[in-house]
Amino acid sequence: RHTMTTSIAKTNRPSSITLVSVFEIAGGCLLLYFMFSPGIQNSVQGHSVWQTLFFAFSGIVLLVSGIGFWLMKKWAVYAFIIFAILSQVYVISVGRWNVFSLLILVVPIYIGYKHFSKMT
């Protein structure tokens, strides 16, 4: 009797990392969609150049960080932390800070650090 064993190098991604990844990718795509959607362009044009650039930057960073989380990369956690700090500075500067704006960013950071040792 001969059994063939195949070892496949597969990263065992925790479901919480998968969930964070999906939310970040979806959030980044939606943010970029709303930036360039013709129906919403009037709303975007009402913002300052800095606000528009911040929204574009946020969409790109969320997309890239979400892909990094999906691939279990440590740099994704660092990228999200930088995004979280900058977004907190932004919401404070425009007077829209609240506890929820902080909590929604703490969860992915916590999950990323919880599984940081499993990431490459």
N, C-alpha and C positions, 0 to 999 in steps of 0.2 A: 504494500500500500504506500503510495507516494502522495504526499501533500505539498502543495506549493504555497509558500508564504511570500507575500509581497508586502514590503514595507513602503508605505507612502508617507513622505514627510508632509504631514498636514498639521496646520496650526489649529489647535482646539480652541475656538473662539467662544468665550462665555456668552450666554444669551444677553446679558446686560450690555456687553460691548457691542453686540450686534444691534441692539435697540438704540443705543447712543449713536452708532454709525448711521443707521437709517434715518433717525431724526435730524442729524446734522446735515446729511446729504439732501434730504427733503427740504429742510429749512434753507439751505444755501441755494438750491434750485428755485424755490419759491421766491426768495428775496431777489435773485437775479431776474426771474420772470417778471415780477412786479416792477422792477427797475426799467425794463425795456418793453413792457406791455403798452400798446398804443392807447388803450382806454385809461390807463393810469398815468400816462406820461404827463398830463396836466398837473397831477398831484406831485409828481417828482419834480417838475419844473418850478413848483412853488417852493422847493427847498433850496437852501444855499448850495454852492458848489461843494463846500466841505461836507455837508450832510449827504449829498449825493455820492461823493467819493467814499465816505464812510460806509454807506449802504452797499456799494459795489465791493469794497474791500471785505466787508462782513460776509457777503454772499460767497465770495471766492474762498475766504479762509474757512468758512463752515463746510463748503464742498470738499476742499482739500483735506481738512482735518477729519471729516467723516470717512473719506476714503482711507486715510491713514489709520483710523480706528478699525475699520473693516479689515485692513491688512495687518493689524496688531503691531503697529509701529510706535515706538516711544515718542518720536518727534511729533506725533499727532496730539499727544497730551500737552506737550510744550506749546504747540501752535494754538491749541484751544485756550490754554492759560493766558497767553498773550492777547488773544481775541477777547477773553473775559475781562481782563484788566482794561483794555482800550474801550470796550463797550460800557464798562462802568464809568469810566471817565466821561464818555460821551453822554450817557443818560443823566449824570450829575450836572454836566455843563449846560444841558438844555432844560434842566429842572424837572425831569421825568423819572427820577429814581424812586424805586419802592422796593420792598423786601423781595417781592416776586422776581424782580429783575436780577437780583443777586442769587436767589435760590435756584432759578432755572439754569444758571451757569455753574453752580456748585456741584450739582448732581453729576454731570459728565466728568468733571475734574475728580470727584471722589471715586467714581467707577474706574476712571483711567488709572488713578494711583493704586486702587485696590488690586488691579490686575497688571500693574506696571512690570512686575518681575517676569510675567509670562510673555511680555512684548519683546520684540527685537529692535 
